[in-house]
Amino acid sequence: MKTESRKGLPKLRRLRRSELPVETVALARFLIGKYLVHESREGRLSGRIVETEAYVVGDAAAHSYRGMTPRNRSLFLDRGHAYVYFIYGNWYCFNVSSETAGVGAGILIRALEPVEGNEIMKRRRPHAELHRLASGPGCLATAFGIDRRLDGLDLCGKEELWLGRASGGSSQFDIGNSVRIGITKEAHRKLRFYERGSPSVSGAAHLKA
């Protein structure tokens, strides 16, 4: 696990929209090994993305399936914008829009390996082990302080929440592929991607092999 002390933190730069693949599945794979950063009021938090799920155009499990609404409009923004929704009356989930403007599709960010701001995350999830602080969509949003206030933010711009990559870091990861977790519609589709060997990946053991 690549959790580092402040002195040894990776040098991150913001991803440019031109670097993001213009296709949902390709972007879901591309985001493995990239970083999510939140310049929050309490301090800076960062984590390396180790698990994603793609919700493609025409996907009955996607929030965009029945068209644009006030709630899901961020899914129809150009790729690289935040879509945040509330679920089960308890959790927020963080997604990245993934197609061109006007086309509804997105990627659920399921898990991060904590890198920076671990003490802040621990205050928000006091009973979680370090590698589980941001493991699972609801846990991730809680640990990172993500809520509907951040819905629609440009993750490639100069906002408080952004996507990044490590300068000079390796982009080669052993990426696994499986069915998605916790859905009933189109549950057979293998649209979940994860870094094999990461202790922060969520789901049952057979979904991490």
LODREN-31871 format. One line per field, with one value per atom (N, C-alpha, C): x, y, z; residue in three letters; atom name. Coordinates in Angstrom, 3 decimals. Example, Ala and Ser with C-alpha at 12.3 -4.5 7.8 and 13.67 -1.06 7.14 Angstrom:
# LODREN-31871
east: (13.190/12.300/13.200/12.850/13.670/12.900);
north: (-5.690/-4.500/-3.300/-2.250/-1.060/0.030);
up: (7.800/7.800/7.800/7.080/7.140/7.870);
doba: (ALA/ALA/ALA/SER/SER/SER);
lotor: (N/CA/C/N/CA/C);
***
This chain:
# LODREN-31871
east: (0.842/0.000/0.873/0.517/1.405/1.018/0.697/0.461/1.820/2.010/3.336/3.302/4.437/4.567/4.576/4.347/4.291/5.574/6.712/7.985/8.083/7.510/7.629/6.413/5.522/4.310/4.632/3.859/4.090/3.753/4.468/4.164/3.053/1.937/0.767/0.531/0.033/-0.428/-1.852/-2.604/-3.992/-4.054/-4.984/-5.213/-5.886/-5.458/-6.112/-7.235/-8.303/-9.416/-8.960/-8.023/-7.526/-6.870/-6.471/-5.860/-6.906/-8.140/-9.176/-9.751/-9.773/-10.400/-11.855/-12.307/-13.684/-14.546/-14.604/-15.409/-15.412/-16.568/-16.749/-15.883/-15.879/-15.107/-13.613/-13.159/-11.740/-11.351/-12.225/-11.921/-11.920/-12.829/-12.870/-11.554/-10.978/-9.675/-8.558/-8.635/-7.605/-7.462/-8.562/-8.536/-7.887/-7.729/-7.025/-5.569/-5.141/-3.786/-3.664/-4.734/-4.733/-5.152/-5.211/-5.446/-6.681/-7.347/-8.387/-7.867/-8.004/-7.511/-8.652/-8.788/-9.759/-9.031/-9.012/-8.418/-9.515/-9.766/-10.887/-10.515/-11.526/-11.278/-10.448/-10.568/-9.825/-8.397/-8.112/-6.788/-6.880/-5.730/-5.680/-5.738/-6.604/-6.701/-6.405/-5.740/-5.529/-5.534/-5.904/-5.915/-5.758/-5.185/-4.970/-6.162/-6.728/-7.922/-7.558/-8.242/-7.939/-9.149/-10.329/-11.523/-12.545/-13.062/-14.058/-15.137/-16.292/-17.352/-17.876/-18.002/-18.495/-20.005/-20.708/-22.133/-22.292/-22.432/-22.263/-23.570/-23.463/-24.633/-25.595/-26.881/-27.883/-27.937/-27.260/-27.155/-28.353/-29.168/-30.372/-30.048/-28.814/-28.410/-27.897/-27.745/-27.179/-28.258/-27.892/-28.819/-29.237/-28.464/-28.757/-29.680/-30.085/-30.788/-32.067/-32.827/-34.115/-34.017/-32.803/-32.624/-32.232/-32.002/-31.527/-32.634/-32.287/-33.179/-32.365/-33.014/-32.242/-31.257/-31.596/-30.748/-29.502/-29.650/-28.531/-27.842/-28.139/-27.638/-26.115/-25.421/-23.950/-23.388/-24.168/-23.725/-23.678/-24.365/-24.431/-23.425/-22.595/-21.526/-20.373/-19.486/-18.310/-17.536/-16.801/-16.059/-15.190/-15.091/-14.243/-14.949/-16.281/-17.024/-17.559/-17.764/-18.250/-19.765/-20.207/-21.625/-21.731/-22.429/-22.557/-24.030/-24.362/-25.753/-25.822/-27.009/-27.271/-28.035/-27.668/-28.269/-28.607/-29.688/-30.124/-30.322/-30.512/-30.732/-29.553/-28.352/-27.220/-25.879/-25.682/-24.367/-24.398/-23.292/-23.060/-22.157/-22.310/-21.448/-20.863/-19.602/-18.874/-18.620/-18.999/-18.857/-18.169/-17.645/-17.012/-17.786/-18.253/-18.905/-17.881/-18.368/-17.401/-17.555/-18.479/-18.632/-18.561/-18.955/-18.983/-20.230/-20.224/-21.346/-22.645/-23.676/-24.976/-25.219/-24.171/-24.294/-24.160/-25.174/-25.188/-24.532/-23.450/-22.756/-21.777/-21.352/-20.446/-19.711/-18.784/-17.945/-18.048/-18.482/-18.515/-17.114/-16.579/-15.285/-15.570/-15.170/-15.544/-14.536/-13.240/-12.265/-10.988/-10.377/-9.090/-8.147/-6.856/-5.831/-5.451/-5.671/-5.351/-3.870/-3.601/-2.222/-1.955/-2.830/-2.605/-3.872/-3.697/-4.846/-5.469/-4.648/-5.185/-5.817/-5.267/-5.829/-7.223/-7.425/-8.763/-9.733/-9.312/-10.163/-10.496/-9.525/-9.752/-10.771/-10.769/-11.766/-13.171/-13.262/-14.563/-15.005/-14.036/-14.332/-13.481/-13.798/-12.906/-12.697/-13.595/-13.467/-12.862/-12.486/-11.962/-10.442/-9.936/-8.499/-8.028/-6.734/-6.194/-6.552/-6.341/-6.565/-8.042/-8.936/-10.376/-11.049/-10.286/-10.872/-11.721/-11.278/-11.990/-12.277/-12.619/-12.910/-14.414/-14.983/-16.421/-16.924/-17.920/-18.352/-18.768/-19.609/-20.055/-18.934/-18.071/-16.917/-15.986/-15.772/-14.907/-15.433/-16.718/-17.291/-17.236/-17.499/-17.439/-16.018/-15.055/-13.661/-13.152/-13.592/-13.106/-13.987/-15.065/-15.934/-16.647/-17.067/-17.753/-19.256/-19.963/-21.415/-21.965/-23.274/-23.916/-23.393/-22.773/-22.200/-21.159/-20.531/-19.469/-19.979/-21.273/-21.847/-21.646/-21.193/-21.014/-19.669/-18.788/-17.475/-16.649/-15.853/-14.921/-13.687/-13.521/-12.412/-11.091/-11.131/-9.914/-9.611/-10.374/-10.185/-9.470/-9.695/-9.020/-9.973/-10.694/-11.662/-11.005/-11.747/-11.203/-11.095/-11.871/-11.835/-11.326/-10.270/-9.689/-9.053/-8.892/-8.226/-6.780/-5.872/-4.461/-3.711/-2.462/-1.561/-0.213/0.519/1.832/2.850/3.618/4.649/5.751/6.008/7.072/6.728/5.490/5.107/4.745/4.769/4.418/2.935/2.583/1.180/0.781/1.648/1.395/0.863/-0.356/-0.968/-1.615/-1.682/-2.368/-3.843/-4.600/-5.996/-6.897/-7.736/-8.734/-10.042/-10.925/-12.203/-13.268/-14.407/-15.473/-16.830/-17.878/-19.221/-19.283/-20.279/-20.445/-21.065/-20.982/-21.392/-22.677/-23.603/-24.754/-25.835/-25.922/-26.985/-27.779/-28.984/-29.813/-29.987/-30.090/-30.227/-28.864/-28.852/-27.631/-26.443/-26.741/-25.720/-24.656/-24.918/-23.968/-22.808/-22.914/-21.920/-20.616/-19.519/-18.197/-17.633/-18.125/-17.783/-17.142/-16.646/-15.926/-14.438/-13.603/-12.160/-11.490/-10.405/-9.751/-8.283/-7.490/-6.077/-5.890/-5.431/-5.182/-4.104/-4.337/-3.357/-3.518/-4.382/-4.586/-5.474/-5.068/-5.893/-7.121/-7.187/-8.302/-9.461/-9.289/-10.380/-11.519/-12.761/-13.935/-14.494/-15.504/-16.171/-15.662/-16.345/-16.003/-14.668/-14.065/-12.730/-12.675/-13.731/-13.694/-13.757/-14.126/-14.154/-12.844/-11.857/-10.563/-9.448/-9.799/-8.782/-8.205);
north: (-1.196/0.000/1.240/2.237/3.360/4.577/4.375/5.478/6.007/7.342/7.899/9.020/9.256/10.392/11.673/12.800/14.061/14.311/13.996/14.225/13.434/12.231/11.379/11.364/12.355/12.366/12.485/11.812/11.956/13.371/13.838/15.138/14.952/15.620/15.441/16.651/16.406/17.492/17.189/18.239/18.070/17.461/16.534/15.962/16.986/17.027/17.862/17.062/17.750/17.038/16.319/16.878/16.254/14.897/14.625/13.334/12.252/12.638/11.680/11.027/9.706/9.037/9.449/9.599/10.009/8.754/7.926/6.703/6.140/5.727/5.417/4.259/3.149/1.987/2.296/2.956/3.319/4.253/5.192/6.125/5.409/4.453/3.697/2.958/2.391/1.722/2.742/3.842/4.884/5.453/5.566/6.207/5.342/4.051/3.211/3.685/3.966/4.470/5.978/6.680/8.137/8.560/9.847/10.358/11.253/11.216/12.178/13.047/14.361/15.314/16.239/16.450/17.403/18.418/19.658/20.759/21.281/20.549/20.856/21.932/22.441/23.460/22.895/21.606/20.977/20.616/20.641/20.269/19.504/19.231/18.537/17.018/16.389/14.940/14.432/13.300/12.678/11.170/10.507/9.052/8.552/7.366/6.764/5.881/6.078/5.353/3.901/2.962/1.547/0.736/1.386/0.637/1.577/1.201/2.003/1.087/1.679/0.975/1.870/1.332/2.096/1.919/3.024/3.031/3.704/2.891/3.326/3.864/4.423/4.925/3.757/3.968/2.935/1.867/2.067/1.109/1.289/0.255/0.364/0.583/0.295/0.518/1.934/2.705/4.060/5.075/6.073/7.143/7.972/7.909/8.686/7.954/6.746/5.876/6.503/7.169/7.730/9.197/9.687/11.054/12.017/13.260/14.268/14.766/14.932/15.510/16.519/17.339/18.249/17.505/16.278/15.512/14.960/14.519/13.819/14.621/15.896/16.686/16.677/16.496/16.509/15.331/14.240/13.104/13.452/14.516/14.914/16.018/16.397/17.356/16.656/17.454/16.883/16.022/15.043/14.124/14.897/14.344/14.964/15.918/15.781/16.568/15.640/16.198/15.412/15.250/14.045/13.766/13.107/13.772/13.280/13.074/11.883/11.616/10.981/11.066/10.545/9.236/8.219/6.900/6.287/5.535/4.804/5.721/7.011/7.947/8.104/7.690/7.657/8.004/7.680/7.793/8.682/9.365/10.016/9.111/9.201/8.482/9.471/9.273/10.177/9.509/10.210/9.713/10.750/10.295/11.165/11.036/12.159/12.110/11.634/10.921/10.170/10.244/11.048/11.159/12.639/12.969/14.364/15.042/16.368/17.129/16.727/16.491/16.108/14.614/13.818/12.356/11.881/11.196/10.807/9.471/9.491/8.277/8.680/7.700/8.062/6.877/7.194/6.192/6.398/5.365/5.391/5.086/5.972/5.723/4.957/3.679/2.801/2.784/2.982/2.861/3.618/4.137/4.829/4.231/4.257/4.012/5.365/5.578/6.878/7.218/8.468/8.943/10.122/11.098/12.349/12.734/13.325/13.729/12.573/11.570/10.376/10.665/11.616/11.945/12.542/13.333/13.895/12.771/11.858/10.720/9.883/9.684/8.873/9.521/10.850/11.529/11.299/11.218/11.025/9.566/8.644/7.202/6.563/6.867/6.538/5.050/4.208/2.785/1.991/2.674/1.984/1.867/0.739/0.586/1.502/1.817/2.765/2.379/1.123/0.729/0.646/0.748/0.696/2.059/3.110/4.436/4.882/4.583/5.017/3.832/2.702/1.469/1.275/1.425/1.406/2.816/2.983/4.329/5.249/4.759/5.605/5.954/4.992/5.239/6.269/6.160/7.100/8.534/8.722/10.067/10.624/9.776/10.223/10.638/9.791/10.068/11.338/11.592/12.741/13.981/13.894/15.054/15.472/14.501/14.775/14.698/15.766/15.760/16.513/16.769/17.375/18.777/19.405/20.729/20.690/19.531/19.390/18.846/18.582/18.075/19.079/18.591/19.435/20.106/19.965/20.611/20.049/20.924/20.516/19.913/18.626/17.920/18.115/18.784/19.118/20.608/21.323/22.767/23.131/24.345/24.848/24.850/23.743/23.599/22.922/22.837/22.221/20.701/20.111/18.667/18.419/17.608/17.420/16.056/15.688/14.455/14.750/13.872/14.117/12.844/13.039/11.909/12.248/11.241/11.445/11.721/12.795/13.136/12.084/11.475/10.487/9.141/8.972/7.693/6.660/5.407/4.322/4.351/4.075/3.997/2.554/1.608/0.200/-0.481/-0.988/-1.664/-2.946/-3.940/-5.185/-4.954/-4.723/-4.332/-5.544/-5.803/-6.861/-6.318/-7.221/-6.859/-7.832/-7.308/-8.181/-7.554/-8.271/-7.695/-6.590/-5.723/-4.641/-5.155/-4.331/-4.743/-4.026/-4.758/-4.151/-3.618/-4.138/-3.707/-4.928/-4.688/-5.783/-5.694/-4.482/-4.329/-4.475/-5.275/-5.485/-5.862/-6.680/-7.065/-7.988/-8.567/-9.498/-8.803/-7.506/-6.803/-6.601/-6.947/-6.853/-5.453/-4.534/-3.118/-2.560/-3.418/-3.002/-3.278/-2.284/-2.407/-2.119/-2.823/-2.663/-3.050/-2.517/-2.871/-4.134/-5.177/-6.438/-6.236/-6.804/-6.732/-5.550/-4.583/-3.437/-3.842/-3.575/-3.912/-3.019/-1.942/-1.003/-1.322/-2.280/-2.657/-3.233/-2.862/-3.327/-4.606/-5.179/-6.356/-7.658/-8.726/-10.056/-10.524/-11.497/-11.967/-12.432/-13.095/-13.613/-12.495/-11.294/-10.144/-9.373/-9.856/-9.193/-10.042/-11.240/-12.181/-11.737);
up: (0.000/0.000/0.000/-0.822/-1.038/-0.213/1.057/1.973/2.421/2.344/2.558/3.574/4.231/5.131/4.317/4.990/4.251/3.457/4.053/3.377/2.082/2.061/0.897/0.001/0.125/-0.686/-2.168/-3.017/-4.454/-4.920/-5.910/-6.496/-7.517/-7.274/-8.121/-9.000/-10.183/-11.049/-11.496/-11.788/-12.208/-13.604/-13.769/-15.091/-15.990/-17.219/-18.227/-18.882/-19.271/-19.903/-21.172/-21.866/-23.100/-22.842/-21.594/-21.250/-20.999/-20.758/-20.402/-21.650/-21.734/-22.878/-23.032/-24.277/-24.538/-24.715/-23.677/-23.719/-22.311/-21.845/-20.436/-19.948/-20.660/-20.204/-20.214/-21.278/-21.362/-20.221/-19.876/-18.793/-17.439/-17.257/-15.994/-15.763/-16.808/-16.686/-16.485/-17.220/-17.157/-15.753/-15.028/-13.714/-12.638/-12.871/-11.907/-11.808/-10.578/-10.364/-10.389/-10.789/-10.720/-9.310/-9.060/-7.706/-7.655/-6.511/-6.193/-5.063/-5.217/-4.226/-3.809/-2.508/-1.983/-1.119/-1.604/-0.839/0.101/1.167/2.045/3.061/3.748/4.780/5.922/6.174/7.267/6.874/5.583/5.112/3.808/3.244/1.954/2.161/1.374/1.366/-0.039/-0.127/-1.428/-1.280/-2.356/-2.375/-3.788/-3.896/-5.208/-5.556/-6.728/-7.153/-7.462/-6.778/-6.981/-7.432/-7.547/-7.953/-8.569/-9.741/-10.449/-11.023/-11.328/-12.049/-13.153/-14.357/-15.498/-15.639/-15.915/-16.207/-17.565/-18.586/-19.973/-20.562/-21.751/-22.475/-22.729/-22.444/-22.661/-21.591/-20.490/-19.393/-18.458/-18.305/-17.471/-16.000/-15.594/-14.208/-13.962/-15.021/-14.906/-14.537/-13.767/-13.404/-14.618/-15.679/-16.886/-17.851/-17.528/-18.479/-19.019/-18.180/-18.601/-19.009/-19.183/-19.640/-18.528/-18.918/-17.982/-17.073/-15.795/-14.796/-13.978/-13.158/-12.308/-11.407/-10.992/-10.080/-10.778/-12.023/-12.668/-13.765/-13.859/-14.997/-15.094/-13.968/-14.009/-14.800/-14.914/-15.722/-17.203/-17.595/-19.001/-19.335/-18.370/-18.634/-19.335/-19.919/-20.575/-19.579/-20.080/-19.213/-18.212/-16.997/-15.995/-15.062/-14.911/-13.923/-12.832/-11.644/-10.516/-10.569/-10.302/-10.083/-8.710/-7.795/-6.415/-6.112/-5.612/-5.241/-3.854/-3.268/-1.923/-2.055/-1.283/-1.447/-0.089/-0.061/1.137/2.346/2.102/3.200/4.132/3.660/4.579/3.946/2.658/2.036/0.804/0.577/-0.709/-1.546/-2.858/-3.783/-4.787/-5.118/-5.999/-7.349/-8.414/-9.777/-10.654/-11.781/-12.772/-14.078/-14.639/-15.952/-16.981/-18.027/-18.818/-20.332/-20.827/-22.276/-22.671/-23.886/-24.319/-23.768/-23.756/-23.212/-23.902/-23.110/-23.628/-23.663/-23.446/-23.439/-21.996/-21.487/-20.074/-19.799/-19.060/-18.624/-17.529/-16.725/-15.649/-15.064/-14.174/-13.514/-12.013/-11.323/-9.867/-9.348/-8.522/-7.889/-6.602/-6.565/-5.464/-4.316/-4.613/-3.531/-3.848/-2.771/-2.849/-1.816/-2.114/-1.104/-0.515/0.790/1.396/1.253/0.935/0.788/1.708/1.687/2.421/3.177/4.355/5.162/5.914/6.234/6.882/8.244/8.985/10.302/10.165/9.132/8.887/8.563/7.711/7.350/8.573/9.458/10.656/11.588/11.651/12.475/11.922/10.599/9.974/9.992/10.031/10.073/11.157/12.425/13.539/13.783/13.303/13.604/12.439/11.373/10.193/10.257/9.772/9.613/8.486/8.481/7.506/6.080/5.714/4.329/3.971/4.986/4.736/4.856/5.091/5.288/4.107/2.893/1.682/0.780/1.400/0.668/0.605/-0.583/-0.768/-1.027/-1.896/-2.321/-1.192/-0.255/0.848/1.801/2.073/2.949/2.329/1.033/0.316/0.456/0.173/0.236/1.656/2.647/4.041/4.407/4.110/4.455/3.791/2.565/1.802/1.945/2.713/2.899/1.628/0.838/-0.431/-0.230/-0.627/-0.571/-1.776/-1.786/-2.963/-3.266/-2.298/-2.541/-3.654/-3.846/-4.838/-6.171/-6.255/-7.502/-8.637/-9.780/-10.961/-11.071/-10.071/-10.141/-11.295/-11.889/-12.943/-12.284/-12.415/-11.770/-12.491/-13.635/-14.380/-14.299/-13.502/-13.375/-12.088/-11.636/-10.433/-9.244/-9.102/-8.021/-6.819/-5.724/-4.507/-4.613/-5.517/-5.743/-7.150/-7.282/-8.607/-8.776/-10.050/-10.424/-10.779/-10.365/-10.650/-10.975/-11.343/-11.545/-10.939/-10.566/-9.971/-11.067/-10.909/-11.881/-11.836/-12.961/-13.047/-12.459/-11.990/-11.387/-12.432/-12.031/-12.943/-13.257/-14.505/-14.903/-15.202/-14.852/-15.117/-13.862/-13.928/-12.810/-13.309/-12.445/-12.771/-12.509/-13.561/-13.437/-13.627/-12.617/-12.707/-13.244/-13.657/-14.262/-13.760/-13.319/-12.817/-13.078/-12.669/-12.669/-11.619/-11.750/-10.794/-9.491/-8.457/-7.111/-6.694/-6.099/-5.437/-6.346/-7.574/-8.475/-8.927/-9.459/-9.972/-11.483/-12.021/-13.471/-14.153/-15.220/-16.009/-15.112/-14.126/-13.149/-13.729/-14.886/-15.491/-16.199/-16.412/-17.241/-16.472/-17.104/-16.455/-16.672/-15.841/-15.989/-14.726/-13.871/-12.672/-12.874/-12.516/-12.679/-11.340/-11.058/-9.769/-9.880/-8.980/-8.933/-8.111/-8.747/-8.035/-6.971/-5.806/-4.733/-3.806/-4.139/-3.254/-2.081/-0.843/0.317/0.459/-0.324/-0.206/-1.151/-2.049/-2.952/-2.134/-2.486/-1.759/-2.384/-1.744/-2.289/-1.704/-2.057/-1.577/-2.154/-1.501/-1.887/-3.333/-3.808/-5.184/-6.220/-5.793/-6.699/-6.695/-5.967/-5.887/-6.502/-6.941/-7.425/-8.765);
doba: (MET/MET/MET/LYS/LYS/LYS/THR/THR/THR/GLU/GLU/GLU/SER/SER/SER/ARG/ARG/ARG/LYS/LYS/LYS/GLY/GLY/GLY/LEU/LEU/LEU/PRO/PRO/PRO/LYS/LYS/LYS/LEU/LEU/LEU/ARG/ARG/ARG/ARG/ARG/ARG/LEU/LEU/LEU/ARG/ARG/ARG/ARG/ARG/ARG/SER/SER/SER/GLU/GLU/GLU/LEU/LEU/LEU/PRO/PRO/PRO/VAL/VAL/VAL/GLU/GLU/GLU/THR/THR/THR/VAL/VAL/VAL/ALA/ALA/ALA/LEU/LEU/LEU/ALA/ALA/ALA/ARG/ARG/ARG/PHE/PHE/PHE/LEU/LEU/LEU/ILE/ILE/ILE/GLY/GLY/GLY/LYS/LYS/LYS/TYR/TYR/TYR/LEU/LEU/LEU/VAL/VAL/VAL/HIS/HIS/HIS/GLU/GLU/GLU/SER/SER/SER/ARG/ARG/ARG/GLU/GLU/GLU/GLY/GLY/GLY/ARG/ARG/ARG/LEU/LEU/LEU/SER/SER/SER/GLY/GLY/GLY/ARG/ARG/ARG/ILE/ILE/ILE/VAL/VAL/VAL/GLU/GLU/GLU/THR/THR/THR/GLU/GLU/GLU/ALA/ALA/ALA/TYR/TYR/TYR/VAL/VAL/VAL/VAL/VAL/VAL/GLY/GLY/GLY/ASP/ASP/ASP/ALA/ALA/ALA/ALA/ALA/ALA/ALA/ALA/ALA/HIS/HIS/HIS/SER/SER/SER/TYR/TYR/TYR/ARG/ARG/ARG/GLY/GLY/GLY/MET/MET/MET/THR/THR/THR/PRO/PRO/PRO/ARG/ARG/ARG/ASN/ASN/ASN/ARG/ARG/ARG/SER/SER/SER/LEU/LEU/LEU/PHE/PHE/PHE/LEU/LEU/LEU/ASP/ASP/ASP/ARG/ARG/ARG/GLY/GLY/GLY/HIS/HIS/HIS/ALA/ALA/ALA/TYR/TYR/TYR/VAL/VAL/VAL/TYR/TYR/TYR/PHE/PHE/PHE/ILE/ILE/ILE/TYR/TYR/TYR/GLY/GLY/GLY/ASN/ASN/ASN/TRP/TRP/TRP/TYR/TYR/TYR/CYS/CYS/CYS/PHE/PHE/PHE/ASN/ASN/ASN/VAL/VAL/VAL/SER/SER/SER/SER/SER/SER/GLU/GLU/GLU/THR/THR/THR/ALA/ALA/ALA/GLY/GLY/GLY/VAL/VAL/VAL/GLY/GLY/GLY/ALA/ALA/ALA/GLY/GLY/GLY/ILE/ILE/ILE/LEU/LEU/LEU/ILE/ILE/ILE/ARG/ARG/ARG/ALA/ALA/ALA/LEU/LEU/LEU/GLU/GLU/GLU/PRO/PRO/PRO/VAL/VAL/VAL/GLU/GLU/GLU/GLY/GLY/GLY/ASN/ASN/ASN/GLU/GLU/GLU/ILE/ILE/ILE/MET/MET/MET/LYS/LYS/LYS/ARG/ARG/ARG/ARG/ARG/ARG/ARG/ARG/ARG/PRO/PRO/PRO/HIS/HIS/HIS/ALA/ALA/ALA/GLU/GLU/GLU/LEU/LEU/LEU/HIS/HIS/HIS/ARG/ARG/ARG/LEU/LEU/LEU/ALA/ALA/ALA/SER/SER/SER/GLY/GLY/GLY/PRO/PRO/PRO/GLY/GLY/GLY/CYS/CYS/CYS/LEU/LEU/LEU/ALA/ALA/ALA/THR/THR/THR/ALA/ALA/ALA/PHE/PHE/PHE/GLY/GLY/GLY/ILE/ILE/ILE/ASP/ASP/ASP/ARG/ARG/ARG/ARG/ARG/ARG/LEU/LEU/LEU/ASP/ASP/ASP/GLY/GLY/GLY/LEU/LEU/LEU/ASP/ASP/ASP/LEU/LEU/LEU/CYS/CYS/CYS/GLY/GLY/GLY/LYS/LYS/LYS/GLU/GLU/GLU/GLU/GLU/GLU/LEU/LEU/LEU/TRP/TRP/TRP/LEU/LEU/LEU/GLY/GLY/GLY/ARG/ARG/ARG/ALA/ALA/ALA/SER/SER/SER/GLY/GLY/GLY/GLY/GLY/GLY/SER/SER/SER/SER/SER/SER/GLN/GLN/GLN/PHE/PHE/PHE/ASP/ASP/ASP/ILE/ILE/ILE/GLY/GLY/GLY/ASN/ASN/ASN/SER/SER/SER/VAL/VAL/VAL/ARG/ARG/ARG/ILE/ILE/ILE/GLY/GLY/GLY/ILE/ILE/ILE/THR/THR/THR/LYS/LYS/LYS/GLU/GLU/GLU/ALA/ALA/ALA/HIS/HIS/HIS/ARG/ARG/ARG/LYS/LYS/LYS/LEU/LEU/LEU/ARG/ARG/ARG/PHE/PHE/PHE/TYR/TYR/TYR/GLU/GLU/GLU/ARG/ARG/ARG/GLY/GLY/GLY/SER/SER/SER/PRO/PRO/PRO/SER/SER/SER/VAL/VAL/VAL/SER/SER/SER/GLY/GLY/GLY/ALA/ALA/ALA/ALA/ALA/ALA/HIS/HIS/HIS/LEU/LEU/LEU/LYS/LYS/LYS/ALA/ALA/ALA);
lotor: (N/CA/C/N/CA/C/N/CA/C/N/CA/C/N/CA/C/N/CA/C/N/CA/C/N/CA/C/N/CA/C/N/CA/C/N/CA/C/N/CA/C/N/CA/C/N/CA/C/N/CA/C/N/CA/C/N/CA/C/N/CA/C/N/CA/C/N/CA/C/N/CA/C/N/CA/C/N/CA/C/N/CA/C/N/CA/C/N/CA/C/N/CA/C/N/CA/C/N/CA/C/N/CA/C/N/CA/C/N/CA/C/N/CA/C/N/CA/C/N/CA/C/N/CA/C/N/CA/C/N/CA/C/N/CA/C/N/CA/C/N/CA/C/N/CA/C/N/CA/C/N/CA/C/N/CA/C/N/CA/C/N/CA/C/N/CA/C/N/CA/C/N/CA/C/N/CA/C/N/CA/C/N/CA/C/N/CA/C/N/CA/C/N/CA/C/N/CA/C/N/CA/C/N/CA/C/N/CA/C/N/CA/C/N/CA/C/N/CA/C/N/CA/C/N/CA/C/N/CA/C/N/CA/C/N/CA/C/N/CA/C/N/CA/C/N/CA/C/N/CA/C/N/CA/C/N/CA/C/N/CA/C/N/CA/C/N/CA/C/N/CA/C/N/CA/C/N/CA/C/N/CA/C/N/CA/C/N/CA/C/N/CA/C/N/CA/C/N/CA/C/N/CA/C/N/CA/C/N/CA/C/N/CA/C/N/CA/C/N/CA/C/N/CA/C/N/CA/C/N/CA/C/N/CA/C/N/CA/C/N/CA/C/N/CA/C/N/CA/C/N/CA/C/N/CA/C/N/CA/C/N/CA/C/N/CA/C/N/CA/C/N/CA/C/N/CA/C/N/CA/C/N/CA/C/N/CA/C/N/CA/C/N/CA/C/N/CA/C/N/CA/C/N/CA/C/N/CA/C/N/CA/C/N/CA/C/N/CA/C/N/CA/C/N/CA/C/N/CA/C/N/CA/C/N/CA/C/N/CA/C/N/CA/C/N/CA/C/N/CA/C/N/CA/C/N/CA/C/N/CA/C/N/CA/C/N/CA/C/N/CA/C/N/CA/C/N/CA/C/N/CA/C/N/CA/C/N/CA/C/N/CA/C/N/CA/C/N/CA/C/N/CA/C/N/CA/C/N/CA/C/N/CA/C/N/CA/C/N/CA/C/N/CA/C/N/CA/C/N/CA/C/N/CA/C/N/CA/C/N/CA/C/N/CA/C/N/CA/C/N/CA/C/N/CA/C/N/CA/C/N/CA/C/N/CA/C/N/CA/C/N/CA/C/N/CA/C/N/CA/C/N/CA/C/N/CA/C/N/CA/C/N/CA/C/N/CA/C/N/CA/C/N/CA/C/N/CA/C/N/CA/C/N/CA/C/N/CA/C/N/CA/C/N/CA/C/N/CA/C/N/CA/C/N/CA/C/N/CA/C/N/CA/C/N/CA/C/N/CA/C/N/CA/C/N/CA/C/N/CA/C/N/CA/C/N/CA/C/N/CA/C/N/CA/C/N/CA/C/N/CA/C/N/CA/C/N/CA/C/N/CA/C/N/CA/C/N/CA/C/N/CA/C/N/CA/C/N/CA/C/N/CA/C/N/CA/C/N/CA/C/N/CA/C/N/CA/C/N/CA/C);
***
